[in-house]
Amino acid sequence: MLLNALCQFAYSRKILDDLAFENKAIRWVIPLDQNGNLVSSGLIETEGEKNRGKEFSAPRTSRAKDAGGIAEFLADGLTAVFGLDTEPDKKLTEKQRRDRDANNTKKHKDFWRQIQEATIKTDSLALYAVLAFHDSFRQAPLHFIRYGVKADSKNPNEKKKWWLRCADGTEKSMGPDAFTFQVDGDLPLQDEENIRPHWRTVFEEEVSSKTQEARRGVCLVTGREDVPIATTHLPKIKGVPGTQAFGAAIVSFDKPSFTSYGFDQSFNAPVSLEAVSAYCNALRALLSREDHSIIIGATALCFWAKESEDATSFLARMLRRPDPLAVVDFLKAPWSGIDRNVAKLDQFYSVTLCGNAGRIAVRHWMQTTVEAARENFVQWFHDLEIDEIPMPESRGKKGKKKSGERGAPLENDTEKMPPLAVFRLACTTVREAKDLRPEVPAQLYQAALEGAAPSILLIKPILNRLEADLQRFGMKTLFHISRFALLKLILNRNRKEGGPMIEPKVFETDDKAYNCGRLLAVLAEIQAKAHDYQLSGAGVAERYFGTASVSPASVFPLLLRLNRHHLDKIRKASGSAWNQEGNIQEVLCRLAPEAAGAPPQFPRHLDLQAQGRFAIGFYQQKAEVEKRKEAARQNKANASKGATP
């Protein structure tokens, strides 16, 4: 179903119309005059993504590169263009070095063979200039390229690299960069009059040759009979995390174990050349478009609607960067601007991918209607809804926001993200985004688009990070609602029979775990008030949260005894501690004792879900307290303004 849906996407979006070219990042342009002479002291670096360069529509070969020795036309790397080894110091056996050198030579010859043939066919003056340049550097060393360490380096152990001199005289190190040519200010690869039409002809001949040589059979994707079967699935699919830069395959058959009923390689699961080209190019297109894919850590999500483009654009925005105001508007009118009758009929697809070197693994495949996906998305944001703690607007030096303030990134975020973005939610399970496991965002995608329940095992890493961040950053870590929103969703979607349904703000329940969390927040607030909110060092919340959330009975009797000292201190300072005592009693009355007159009954042990409810109770009580304080400050400020003559 997946490959068939991808084929349909390729045909409906006309992706197969011009397969001879693809967008390719080219970092270096070699500027030549009509005689093939370099017109400056170095090369021109294009402006684009850092260390990759600008993207151009460049020729693409259909030949398999797996065995090596195959070059692209007019735009390729160091080995193809100049015949140089990218890692000349790499430690290899004598045979490996011999094979590597032979492959490099073959690739270099293939690059210039294609240009020579194109020159004869097109009689292009620009290509004559490029060939003249080739003849010149074959006879004399290249003055704009060298292998070694940085020119002013004083480190004797510095790793050697290839360095290029730019036209402005600076020298820059190279990576796996691509080169192309410029003749009298124009790029030959953009010549629509001669060179690009020539390449289309070459590409068609390559494909036709494959078709004629291929064995024929039944295509398992399209169901068509007597069609040429692909021996390899090309082009490689680029953009999936964990795969090589040149791409990977989603269908593999290079092991003896993939042989069955006498068929080996691709013939034990035959797919036609046309279907292979369609699904591979469709997936490449999806991965290259922001409105059809999201990359989080080692996971890629691709999604599309069979007919509508608007549906996927909206979902991409709301998964990647759900602006809080946009979420509110969406929940108020989820079907605004959408024809629901059309949405009922239109199919919606999503596939979650991750890579392992040369292969791509499908972690999840979904097919539903656009209507169902959108309704699940509404429920996703409803389930994530949670009260937010009012945050101070104080800033650090030079206006930089301190950790824990509104808009400041979490310690494990690599960029600032809205709190309900899938990336931000997934990162609440790890210290750094690089540690994110592929299955976590995959589970969140399923929860958002299918209404599935994420595993309750995610509660453990979320709570571990919460406890660690409380100890490191103190109560400021509560300013980030992402972890608590995700906890609420997991708890509600995995709720046991008779368990409480967590609401967005403090609610009345007899659940002891939830009320123990509320009690810890009340005790922490009383301690802070007793110290006039100038408490130095860890408070009761930072110090006892971990133990209290697992074994409340071992901690709360001690904390209630300590709390008496805090109440006494408040009485001495203000003359009354009635409000604080009332807050404690409000929560304690929910922890019913075993007998009348007995002390409150605290649970001896809380399971994982109960620990999650403890954390939610702690957070929501803190949010309630801060909202009351903020309202009191506003009332005092308004009264002060009203009293001013």
Secondary structure by P-SEA (a helix, b strand, c coil): caaaaaaaaaaaacccccccccbbbbcbbbbbccccccccccccccccccccccccbbbbbccccccccccccccccccccccccccccccccaaaaaaaaaaaaaaaaaaaaaaaaaaaacccaaaaaaaaaaaaaaacccccccccccccccccccbbbbbbbccccbbbbbccccccccccccccccccccaaaaaaaaaaaaaaaaaaabbbbbbcccccccccccccccccccccccccccccccccccccccccccccccccccccaaaaaaaaaaaaaaaaccccccccccbbbbbbbcccaaaaaaaaaaaccccaaaaaaaaaccccccaaaaaacbbbbbbbbccccccccccbbbbbcaaaaaaaaaaaaaaabbbbcccccccccccccccccccccccccccccccccaaaaaaccccccccccaaaaaaaaaaacccccccccaaaaaaaaaaaaaaaccccccccaaaaaaaaaaaaaacccccccccccccccccaaaaaaaaaaaaaaaaaaaacccccccccccccaaaaaccccccaaaaaaaaaaaaaaaaaacccaaaaaaaaaaaaaacccccccccbbbbccccaaaaaaaaaaaaaaaaaaaaaaaaaaaaaaaaaaaacc
